[in-house]
Amino acid sequence: MEYTAPPKPQLSSRANAFSIAALMASGSPKEKEPAESTIKPLEQFVEKSSCAQPLSDLSSLDPHGDFSSSPSSLCTEPLIPTTPIIPSEEMAKISCSLETKELWDKFHELGTEMIITKSGRRMFPTIRVSFSGVDPEAKYIVLMDIVPVDNKRYRYAYHRSSWLVAGKADPPLPARLYVHPDSPFTGEQLLKQMVSFEKVKLTNNELDQHGHIILNSMHKYQPRVHIIKKKDHTASLLNLKSEEFRTFIFPETVFTAVTAYQNQLITKLKIDSNPFAKGFRDSSRLTDIERESVESLIQKHSYARSPIRTYGGEDDLGDDSQATQNRVFVGDRRAFIVKADSKIWLTFILAAFAGVLHWCHITTLFENDRHFSHLSTLEREMAFRTEMVVLASWYRIYTAIMDFLGVPTKTCWTVNRGKGLSPVESCEGLGDPASFYVAVIFLLNGLMMSLFFLYGTYLSGSRLGGLITVMCFFFNHGECTRVMWTPPLRESFSYPFLVLQMLLLTYILRIPNINTGSLIALCVSNIFFMLPWQFAQFVLLTQIASLFAVCIMGYIDSCKLQKILSVHMVSLVVCFILMFGNSMLLTSYYAASLVVIWGILELSPRVFKRCRSQVYLWVIEGCAWLFGTVTLKYLTSLAFGIADDAHIGNILKSKFIGYKDFDTLMYTCAAEFDFMEKETPVRYTKTLLLPVVLVVLGVIIKKAIKYLRWTLSHTGQYEREERFNQGEVVYHALQLLAYSVLAILIMRLKLFLTPHLCVMASLVCSKQLFGWLFCKIQPKTLVFAILALMAIEGSANLQTQWNIMGEFSNLPQEELLEWIQVSTRQDAVFAGAMPTMASVKLSTLRPIVNHPHYEDAALRARTKVVYSMYSRKPAKEVKRELIKLGVNYYILEESLCISRKKPGCSMPEIWDVEDPANSGRIPLCTLMSKDSRPYFITVFENSNYRVLKIPYE
């Protein structure tokens, strides 16, 4: 059957370029044939179906290079045909070699992936072949097609890092052949040169009119190279049975078509191997918008080399035009990089400005509240009466250097405190220990604000996102931090390192390949976060739980998660060593969870290999994590005999089932450990923080559900970007839910929730989430409109903070500490309320038997004995227990005996829960305030404190 073309077909410019007339004209001028003796377009040469059909059986094609056959003709067997007929003796001598075989082998080991887009994307690695055994005098046409490997569709399981069959193949798309634009070649050319198909483009656009090869996403394909001997007397290809041809297949070139890379190792290998992808090796520091600009810049320039490569070192591109193209490309690229670098510097400058602004803000608030600059050394130490973190090493290094250089570090003067009070010496400057500590903490929290700006900018892909994060933090400042009121708290030093850690984690989740430097930085930030603060492990527990959920749902691959887990394990061991073998870390839920998740990632691909239901697998892995973590934590605590964190479980029990004991009530009676105040969400709403985040969260959930539906149904041909596979965004949404639960249960932990809300608010600038809206309204207009509305309530909140004026004064405690310094021995042992003991230890250096670190089981037991002074037990029994601890003096505070923050929370009422046998008796503290004899001797007394000496006779 012969094919007769319609008269004078109208081809597009690209189709005309691919026609044999154009191909024939591309030869040497002496060999050009008349225009009327053209062969029909070879790009119309396609297979009539997906069945294994001999190339010689194909004869008729439609004018656009697409086959028209009924679906019933489709085959379900794998299709990678070799030469279907016995070639002629001359064609049998021809051999073909894959010149880029070594590179293809590297990709093949990992499972090659090729990007397909609507506009068409070039292949990398490129198919480059060389021929031998051809007739130097003959002419040959070289072409390539890409055929399905099988009749299956695939999906990538991130938590298994492998490709799985997802179902039957989608209906085949129009099949096309790519004729090399330099065809026909002479045999002599083919012997000297290699043929490169670097201009082949892959697309998923079924309506493509540019001659690109159309493929289905998530299907496997095999490229094939064909060589046809052109007959001099033939004017057209009427019947291919009469043509001499041969087909070559290279199994290492099999690939899976994707709309976004699935395997991170493939991404890394492509970036490292592709000379035109070098700009992406450091592009992780760019925002999404800048990264797209880099990619568009690279795509605008084709290789400045001929598709034909010479073996003998002959340079066919030595002309000025090609050199100019190279210079233009390099020049444009360098110009863009300079522009990108200038934008990055602008981002850092804005971040630094935000940090300085926050430093000034908290410094001013602290000074207004305490009048700290005019306090004496003793008064400053009393202001640090609770959880003190001493930056002794930094202070000593600083003072040693300044003393060596002869630079004064502080200025002192006498402050007259008014009638009836003795003057005190007050010093300013970093040479004063208290001033040094406050300065470092405030500097650290200033840097934290810089990190928040960078965090919001990086997460949203826009500096406007960083602006929203910072402004939301300021407008909700009282809900975000307590550092301006209580800088000695351990989280004041610890939390900035968590911000750094989460920024680094976001970077690691986003980049395709993890570098060692980012893992080391993550480990260091983990260590600095965990060392100072006892609750850090519980925050990190929610983090790895969120990451595990993101992983099992397929948003990140298991290989990446295992690297993150390894960093957590290393940092946990380092903290264990630096904390002198704190066994509570190794027996914590955090440590148990790390081990269990690692085990699930290792065993799940093998144990549940045949599990077909994805939801069923999620439920199994989630339950395995929960049950495994609780069980392993219980077994390790039992094995090591550790009960240091038992009170944490009791606190959670008290939240859900009303459990009560002494240690639990010591926490839950404090306002910061109560449930979140009902007014807190109202305050979030007034500043529009909560509504904005709810909108962002709603969009994330909608896109995530759409993606998960696609994953579960294995149907649909959505673009990968539309399916929403940004693991770091989903992680932040899950982390927000975890922080919300913690904040609702324990009000103090809203200091994690509120800043995270501010970070999430930055996503309102995300092009990925709200690109559809930015087509209708400028992002700047939207952002400044939101900030204007937020500022109505936010500015009022700031004004309220600025109006706070006060001055620290605690004369009763000052009298107590001065008496201790003068009237007691250096080795006298004191006991009393935990905050007071912290001041006694800091200001007088006297030994104490209990202090605010309540996370040690032995220390909790001692504290319970000390607080028995506020129980209803007999004085003789309490004295006996205090003597066992070696106590010489007991500091009794009447306020603890009578104060009641809420029902059931006075110290005698707490003891009634612990010691019901003595319920109804007069509290011992009440008896001691009237007459301490005969078991104790009152040696000091003022309006707040009474010091009882314990006689040992």
JOTA-V218886 format. One record per backbone hydrogen bond with DSSP energy under -0.5 kcal/mol. NH is the residue of the N-H (numbers start at 1). CO is the residue of the C=O. Records with the same first field share a line. If there is no record, write none. Layout:
NH: CO + CO
This chain:
4: 2
5: 3
9: 6
11: 9
16: 12
17: 13
18: 14
19: 15 + 16
20: 39
23: 19
24: 20
25: 21
26: 22 + 23
27: 24
31: 28
32: 29
37: 34
38: 36
44: 41
45: 42
46: 44
53: 51
57: 54
58: 55
62: 66
65: 62
69: 67
73: 70
74: 71
79: 149
80: 78
92: 88
93: 89 + 90
94: 91
95: 132
97: 130
99: 97 + 128
100: 128
101: 98
104: 100
105: 101
106: 102
107: 103
108: 104
109: 105
110: 106 + 107
111: 107
114: 256
116: 258
117: 202
121: 202
123: 200
128: 126
129: 195
130: 97
131: 190 + 193
132: 95
136: 134
138: 135
139: 230
140: 185
141: 228
142: 140
143: 226
144: 178
145: 224
146: 176
147: 222
149: 220
150: 220
153: 167
154: 218
155: 164
157: 155 + 162
158: 156
160: 157
161: 157
162: 157
164: 155
166: 153
167: 153
169: 151
177: 43
178: 144
179: 177
180: 142
183: 180
184: 140
185: 140
187: 138
188: 136
190: 186
191: 187
192: 188
193: 189
194: 309
195: 129
196: 194 + 307
197: 127
200: 197
202: 121
203: 213
204: 117
206: 204
208: 205
213: 201
214: 174
215: 203
218: 257
219: 216
221: 255
222: 147
224: 145
225: 248
226: 143
227: 246
228: 141
229: 244
230: 139 + 228
234: 231
238: 236
240: 58
242: 239
243: 240
244: 229
245: 243
246: 227
248: 225
250: 223
251: 249
253: 250
254: 251
255: 221
256: 112
257: 219
258: 114
264: 262
266: 263
267: 263
268: 264
269: 265
270: 266
271: 267
272: 268
273: 269
274: 270
275: 273
277: 274
278: 275
280: 277
281: 278
283: 280
285: 282
286: 283
289: 461
291: 287
292: 288
293: 289
294: 290
295: 291
296: 292
297: 293
298: 294
299: 295
300: 296
301: 297 + 298
302: 300
305: 303
309: 194
311: 192
316: 314
318: 315
323: 319
324: 320
325: 321
326: 322
327: 323
328: 324
329: 325
330: 326
331: 327
332: 328
333: 329
334: 330
335: 331
336: 332
337: 333
338: 334
339: 335
340: 336
341: 337
342: 338
343: 339
344: 340
345: 341
346: 342
347: 343
348: 344
349: 345
350: 346
351: 347
352: 348
353: 349
354: 350
355: 351
356: 352
357: 353
358: 354
359: 355
360: 356
361: 357
362: 358
363: 359
364: 360
365: 361
366: 362
367: 363
368: 364
369: 365
370: 366
371: 367
374: 371
375: 372
377: 425
380: 376
381: 377
382: 378
383: 379
384: 380 + 381
385: 382 + 383
388: 386
390: 388
391: 389
392: 390
395: 391
396: 392
397: 393
398: 394
399: 395
400: 396
401: 397
402: 398
403: 399
404: 400
405: 401
406: 402
407: 402
408: 406
411: 428
413: 426
415: 424
416: 414
417: 415
421: 418
424: 415
426: 413
428: 411
431: 409
432: 429
433: 431
436: 432
437: 433
438: 434
439: 435
440: 436
441: 437
442: 438
443: 439
444: 440
445: 441
446: 442
447: 443
448: 444
449: 445
450: 446
451: 447
452: 448
453: 449
454: 450
455: 451
456: 452
457: 453
458: 454
459: 455
460: 456
461: 457
462: 457
465: 462
466: 462
467: 463
468: 464
469: 465
470: 466
471: 467
472: 468
473: 469
474: 470
475: 471
476: 472
477: 474
479: 476
480: 476 + 477
481: 477
485: 482
486: 482
489: 486
492: 489
493: 489 + 490
494: 490
495: 491
497: 494
498: 494 + 495
499: 495
500: 496
501: 497
502: 498
503: 499
504: 500
505: 501
506: 502
507: 503
508: 504
509: 505
510: 506
511: 507
519: 515
520: 516
521: 517
522: 518
523: 519
524: 520
525: 521
526: 522
527: 523
528: 524
529: 525
530: 526
531: 527
532: 528
533: 529
536: 533
538: 535
539: 535
540: 536
541: 537
542: 538
543: 539
544: 540
545: 541
546: 542
547: 543
548: 544
549: 545
550: 546
551: 547
552: 548
553: 549
554: 551
555: 550
556: 550
558: 158
561: 557
562: 558
563: 559
564: 560
565: 561
566: 562
567: 563
568: 564
569: 565
570: 566
571: 567
572: 568
573: 569
574: 570
575: 571
576: 572
577: 573
578: 574
579: 575
580: 577
581: 576
582: 576
583: 581
585: 582
586: 582
587: 583
588: 585
592: 588
593: 589
594: 590
595: 591
596: 592
597: 593
598: 594
599: 595
600: 596
601: 597
602: 598
603: 599
604: 600
606: 603
607: 603
608: 604
609: 606
611: 608
614: 612
617: 613
618: 614
619: 615
620: 616
621: 617
622: 618
623: 619
624: 620
625: 621
626: 622
627: 623
628: 624
629: 625
630: 626
631: 627
632: 628
633: 629
634: 630
635: 631
636: 632
637: 633
638: 634
639: 635
640: 636
641: 637
642: 637
646: 643
648: 645
649: 645
650: 646
651: 647
652: 648
653: 649
654: 650
655: 651
656: 652
657: 653
658: 653 + 654
659: 653
665: 661
666: 662
667: 663 + 664
668: 664
669: 665
670: 667
673: 670
674: 671
676: 744
680: 677
681: 677
682: 678
683: 679
684: 680
685: 681
686: 682
687: 683
688: 685
689: 684
690: 684
692: 688
693: 689
694: 690
695: 691
696: 692
697: 693
698: 694
699: 695
700: 696
701: 697
702: 698
703: 699
704: 700
705: 701
706: 702
707: 703
708: 704
709: 705
710: 706
711: 707
712: 708
713: 709
714: 710
723: 719
724: 720 + 721
727: 555 + 725
729: 726
730: 726
731: 727
732: 728
733: 729
734: 730
735: 731
736: 732
737: 733
738: 734
739: 735
740: 736
741: 737
742: 738
743: 739
744: 740
745: 741
746: 742
747: 674
748: 672
749: 746
750: 747
751: 748
752: 749
753: 749
754: 750
756: 752
757: 753
758: 754
759: 755
760: 756
761: 757
762: 758 + 759
763: 760
764: 761
765: 762
766: 763
767: 460
770: 766
771: 767
773: 770
774: 770
775: 771
776: 773
777: 773
782: 778
783: 779
784: 780
785: 781
786: 782
787: 783
788: 784
789: 785
790: 786
791: 787
792: 788 + 789
793: 789
794: 790
795: 791
796: 792
797: 793
798: 794
799: 795
800: 796
801: 797
802: 798
803: 799
804: 801
806: 368
808: 370
814: 810
815: 811
816: 812
817: 813
818: 814
819: 815
820: 816
821: 817
822: 818
823: 819
824: 820
828: 825
830: 847
831: 889
833: 891
837: 833
838: 834
839: 835
840: 836
841: 837
842: 838
843: 839
844: 840
845: 840 + 841
846: 840
847: 828
849: 830
854: 852
856: 853
860: 856
861: 857
862: 858
863: 859
864: 860
865: 861
866: 862
867: 863
868: 865
869: 866
870: 867
871: 868
878: 874
879: 875
880: 876
881: 877
882: 878
883: 879
884: 880
885: 881
886: 883
887: 882
888: 829
889: 829
890: 948
891: 831
892: 890 + 946
894: 892 + 944
896: 893
897: 893 + 894
898: 894
899: 895
905: 902
907: 896
910: 906
911: 907
912: 908
913: 909 + 910
914: 910
915: 911
918: 915
919: 916
921: 918
924: 871
926: 923
927: 923
928: 924
929: 925
930: 926 + 927
931: 927
936: 932
937: 949
939: 937 + 947
940: 947
942: 945
946: 892
947: 940
948: 890 + 946
949: 937 + 947
950: 888
951: 935 + 949
